[in-house]
Amino acid sequence: MNEQEESLKEEVFATLVFESGKVYTQMALH
């Protein structure tokens, strides 16, 4: 596995965590 693939996976993972965090926050507020 090269560095580019590794950083891409980290980026996707961070995006998933961020998006799910927003959804969780919205659900908690309602």
C-alpha positions in Angstrom: 0.0 0.0 0.0 1.4 3.4 -0.9 1.2 6.7 1.0 -1.4 8.1 -1.3 -3.9 5.4 -0.6 -3.2 5.6 3.1 -3.8 9.3 3.3 -7.0 8.9 1.1 -8.4 6.4 3.6 -7.6 8.7 6.5 -9.4 11.5 4.7 -12.5 9.4 4.0 -12.5 8.1 7.6 -12.3 11.7 8.9 -15.1 12.7 6.6 -17.3 9.8 7.8 -16.7 10.7 11.4 -17.4 14.3 10.8 -20.6 13.6 8.9 -21.9 11.1 11.4 -21.0 13.6 14.2 -23.2 16.3 12.5 -26.1 13.9 12.1 -25.8 12.8 15.8 -25.7 16.4 16.9 -28.8 17.2 14.8 -30.7 14.2 16.3 -29.6 15.1 19.8 -30.9 18.7 19.4 -34.3 17.6 18.1 
